[in-house]
Amino acid sequence: MMCDGRGFGHGGQSDLGAVVIDKVTKRSEFKMKTFRLWKNDAWGWNYLIAADDVEKAVLLGDWSVAIDGVDAESLDLGDVSEKFDAYFTETDKAVVDALEEFFREYYGLDVAVETAEYYGDTDEDRLIYDRKSKIFYNQRDGHVVEIYRYWDGSNWQTVELGEDWIDTHIVADQDYVNLDEWDGSNWKTGGTGQHERIYRIIELDEEKPSEPTFLLEKWSQWQGDQPKGYIMTLSEVVDHLKEIGRDAEEYMSALDGRKRRNNDI
């Protein structure tokens, strides 16, 4: 049975508690939560991300060199690329040493050269040399990608939204129905440390769904695990509740409360 103190909730992805909500919610009190659902079915990757945690960054890769001590806007970078390409073919120096010597000889500049980080800030003016394409460019004019960073318990990990990924923008009622139940020792859905909850979806990719649609969030207390999301119809939610041994009628009654609230929006 669904416990009164665990059935409803709101908040972030890491809270274990759930709060009983007022069934009568005024329009001005209604709050929404925005997600990005990144999926790559070919690799089985699934990341449910709070929209505010997605960042934009310049993709520099492991083939770029950053050059400090020169104003990138003051140079004809096409001309610089041609001159350095000719210069570099005539030297046996490593690219870092060659760049420092090149700018000293051709422009009278003492520059500092270092291997660039894989991702860079989108608003930073910094001269970059791409060793693959053999061109110079200003970092803020580079190729921008969207990334999500998280701590896995030992290191920071970065997920980049690739062109072959599915990116779904989700707006949901921030109040969720918690599927966790007490097993005598822990609140959980499935194994120890595993949890699930369901949100009522208000918009999918800026459009209102044509039928009742829900977001199932699966999340874990284990370090390194990231929340996963599944978009479901009403019948799929019922099937899922039965699969995990929940009282479908009782939980669907809680979700129906979300339906009545959202239809008033």
N, C-alpha and C positions, 0 to 999 in steps of 0.2 A: 504494500500500500504506500501511496505517496504521503509523506509526513508533511503537516501544515507548515512547519518551519523550514522545509527544504524545497517546497514545490515551486516557489517563485523567487526571482532574484533580479539583480541588475548590477552592472559594474564591469570591471576589467576581467582579463583572462586568467588571473592567478588567484582570485578570491575563492575560498571554499564555502563561505557562508552564502546564504540566500535569504532575501528579505521578503516578507509577505507584503504585497502591494495593495493599495487601495483600489478596489474594483471600480470606483467611480473616479475617473481621472479627467480633469478639465482639459480642454484643448491647449490652453497656455502651459499646462504642466507636462504635456507630452514631449518626450525626449527621444532622439534617435541616435543610433550608433552606426558608423560607417566602416565598412570593411573593404579590403581588396582580397579576392580569392585568386591566387596564382596556381595554375595547374599545368603540368606537363604529363599527359597520360602515357606517352611513350616510355618515360622513365619512372612513372609512378610517383611523381613529386606533387605535393599538395601543401600549400601554405595559406592559412587564413590569417590575414594581417590587418591590424588596426590601420585605417587609411593614413593617419597622421605619422605612422612609423615608416612609411615609404619615402625614400629620399631620391632626389635627382643628383646624378654625378656624371662627370666627364670620364669616359672610358679611355684610360691611358694604356692599360695592359702592361705586360712585362717586356714590351719592346720599345718603350719611350724613355727619353732622357730629358730631364728638366734643367734649364739654363737660367741662372740668376745673375743679375748684374747688367742686364740689357733690357731696353724698352722695346718690347715686341711690336708696338704700334709705330715706332719710328723707322722700321726697316721694311724694305721691299722683300718679303719673305720668299717670293718666287725666285728672285735674284740670289738671295742668300742660299737657297737650296741648291741652285745650279752651281754656284761657286764652291760650296762645301763638297758637293758630290765629286767635282773635279779634283778638289784638294785631297779628299779622303782616299781616292784611288791611287794617289802618288805617295802615300805614307803607309808605314807599317805600324803606326801607333794605334792603340786602342781608341775606341770612339770618344771616350771621356777626355783623354789627353789630347786627341786630335781637335776636338771642339774648343778646348781652352786655348790651344795654340792658334787655331784658325781665327778666333775672334780677336786675339791679341795682334796677330799679323795684319789682318784685313781691316779691322775697325778700331784698333787701339784700345780694346776693352779687356779688362781682367774679369773674367766671368767665373762663376762657380757652377760646376756641372755634377749632377748626381742622377742615379737611376730613379725614375719617378715612381710614386706609389701607383698601385693598379687603378685606383679611382682618384679623381681630383675634384676640387670644388668648381662649381659651374660659373662662379663670378670672379675667379682669380685670374688676373693678368700675369701670365708667365709664359716664357718662350719654351716650347716643347719641340724636340727633334724625334721624329718617328723613324726608327731604324729600319722598319719593314718597307715603308713607302718612300723613305729617304727625302722627307719634306719637313720643313719647319712650320709651326702654326702657333697661334695664341691659344692657351689652354681654354679660355672661355668660349672659343669658337669651335671646340672639339665636339666629338660625337657624344651626345647626352643619352644616358640610360637611366632606368629606374632600378633602385636596389633596396634590399631589406637586410639590415644587420641585426644579429642576435648573438648573445653570449651562450656558449654551449657548456659552460662550467669550467672550461680550461682556456678557450680561445674565442675571439670574435670571429664569427662566420658571416659571409656575405652571400646573399642570393640575388642574382641578377635576372630581371625579367627579360627573357629572350624572345626573339621574333616568333618562335614556334610554341610559345606558351599561350594558354588561354587566360585572359585577365578579365575578371568579372567585378564590376563595381556594385556593391551591395549597401543599401540603406535599410536598417532594421530597427524595430522597436527595441530600445535598450533593455527592457524588462524581458527576461527569458524564463522558460520553464526548465527547471533543473531535473535531469533524469537520474541523478544519483540517489541511491537508497542505502540504508544502514545495514551492514552485514554482521553487526555485533561488535565490530572493531573499527570499521572505517566507513565513511561515505564514499561510494564509488559506483562506477558503471563499468563492469568487466573486471579486469585485474586491479590489484592494489595500486593506487596512485593514478588510475585512469578515470576520466570524468567526461560527461556529456551534458549538453544543454541545447535547447531549441529556441531560436528567435523567430518571430513573425517578420517576414520580409515586406518592406514598404515599397522599395524600388529595386529593380535590376537594370543596371546600365541606363539609369535615368528614366526608366519607364516603369509604370505600375503593372505588376503581373496581372494577367487576365483571369487567373484563378488563385485561390489561397496557396501561398508558397512560403516555405520555411527554410531556415538555415540551421542545419545540425552542426554543432561545433564539438569536435572531439579534442580533448586536451589532456595533458599529463603533468604530474608533479616531477617527473624524472628529468634531470638536467639534460639538455640537448634536444629533447623532444619539442617540437613546435606544433601549435594548434593546426588542426585540419578542418576543412569545411566541406559540407555536402548540401547542395540545394535540392529540396524535396517537395513533391506535391503532397496533398493531404493524404492520399492513399499510401504513398511511400512512407510517410511518417507512421501511419497505423501499422504497416508491415514491420517497420523497424522496431516499434515498441513491443510488438509481439515477439520478435526475434531475440530481444534482450530480456524478455521475461517481465515486462512492465504491464500494469493494468491499463490497456489501451483506452478504455472508456473514461477512466479517471483522468489520465493525462490529456486526452483530447478535450475534455471539459475545460481544463486549464487553458489550453491553446485557443479554444473557442472564445474565451474571454478576450484574448488578444484580437481576434477577428472583429468582435463587436466594437472594441475601442478604435481600431484602425479604420473601420468603415465610417467613423465620425470625423476623421481627419479631413 
